[in-house]
Amino acid sequence: MTTEIHLNRSGINTIDLPRENAQVECGSTLKIRFKNRGAPIHITATTSNAGMFTDFFHENMYVIDEIMFGIPLRKECSPGFFDVDIIAGYGAMKATLRVEVIVKPSREEQVLAKELPIQPEAHGRPHLLMVAMALGLVLYCTWYYTRIEIFNLAAFIALIAGALFIWYRQT
């Protein structure tokens, strides 16, 4: 994304910055477009706190109409910010552009983000243990009202079979 800075727009040697901070990813280039709306102007772009993000320190430019300027960022850096000071009018006017450095998550961090959730997720069909428990409940209720012993035994076997299936299915 290109950041536009307007020169001489609201007065002589004025520097009009965008309202929001510039954002750039590690390993890419911060692109700044200087648009001059008046007489040709000398400007200086400098950074004093960008050493951990870029090798850029200082650049003098003569802007007649429009100029594109790039600040390359290192591939390996941590998230943070730095300031680009723009000086015009031989020090009479100064503006500071805040640049936010964003780090794209690596593939390993994306995999870590997709780890198992804290709570289990439903898969759309009933779990075999739940089916065995429901069957055991129905068989037990049938035994309770009819007092036929085979239903009590079948309920016990259904619950044990469901628990054993889940126990041996674990990885």
N, C-alpha and C positions, 0 to 999 in steps of 0.2 A: 504494500500500500504506500502511496506517495503522500508525503506531507507537504502542503503548500504554505510558503511564507511570503507575504506581500511586503514589498519595499516601496517607500515613497507614496503610499496610497493615501494616508490621512495627513501627510505633511512632509516637509523636507527631512530626509534621513530617518523616517519612521520605519519601524519594524512591526508588522502585524502578524502575530502568531495565531495558529488555530486554537479554538477553545479547549479541545481535548488534547491529552498527551499523545505523543506518537508511540506506536507499538511496533515492535519488530521481533522476529524469532531469531534464536541463536543460529549462526551459520548463514544467515541471509544478509542482505544489504539494506540499510536504512536509506531510503531515497527521499531527498529534500529538493523541492522545486522552488527556486527563488523567482518571483515575478516582480519585475520592476515596473512601476507605473509613472515614473518621472524621469528626471535626468539620470544619466549613468552614475553608478555609485560603487564605491569600494566598500566591501564588507569583509569581516573576519569571522570565521567559525572556529571555535576552540572548545575543547573539552578538558576538564581538569580531574574528573572523577570517573573516567571511562576506561581506566587501565585494565580492569579485569574482563572487559567485554570486547575491546577493539584496540588496535595499534594506532588509530587516528588520534592526533593531538591538536593540530593547528592547520588552517588553510586560509590564505588570502584570495579573494575573488573580486573581479571587476564585472559587475552585472550591468549590461547595457539594456537588454530587454527581458530575457528569461534564460535561466541556466539551471541545469539539473546537476545535483551533487549527491554522491553516494558515500556512505560510511560503512565499510564491510565489518561484520561482526565475526568473532571467532566461533568455530563450530562447537567447541567444548566450553560452555559457560553455564553459570547458574542463573536462575531468575533474579531480577533486580531492576535497577534503573540507573540512568546517568543523565547528565545535563549537557546540552549543547548551547554554548553562549554565542550569540550573534551580535557583533559590534559594528556599528555604522557611524559615519560622521567623525572618523578619527577619534573614537572614544566618547563622543557626545551622547550617543544612543546605544543602549544595550538591552537585549531581550534574552531570556533563557527558555529553551525548549526542553521539556522533560520527556525523556525517552524511556519507555517501559520495555524491558527485555523479557520475552516470553520463551519458555523452554517447552518444546513439543515433547510429550511423553514418549519414551522409547518403547520398543516392542515388549521388553521385559516388564516395564511398568504397566503397560496396557494389560498384559497377562495377569499380573498381580491384582489389578483392579477387577478382573473378571473371576476372582476366586469364589469359592462357595459362599452363598449368602448365609447370614446368621440364622435365619429361619428357613426351613425347607420350602421348596416351591412345589406347587401342585402341577402334576403332569397331565391332568385331564382324565385319568382313569383311576379307579379305587386301588389302593395298595392291597396286596394279597393278605397282609396281616389284618387289615380292616375288614376284608371279606370274611376271613376266618373268625374274627371276633363277632361279626354280625350273625354268621351262621351259628356260632356257639351260643349266642344270646337267644336266638330263636329256638334252638334245640333245648336249651335249659328251661326257657319259659314253657315250652311244650311239656317237658318232664314235670315241671312244678304243678301244672294244672291237671295232667293226666296220671301222674305217678307211674308211668311206664319206664322202667329202668334203662332200656336201650337208648332213650333220648338223652339221659344224663351221661351215659358213656360216650355217645356220639358227640355231645357238646364238649366234653373233656378232650377227646381225640382231635376235634377241629381246632381247639385253642392250642394244643401242643404242636400240631402239625404246622399251624401258622407261625408260631414262635420259632420252631426249628428251621423252617424255610428261611425266615428272615435272618436268623443267626448264621446259618451256613452260606447265605448269599452275600454277606458283608465282604468288602475288599480291604 
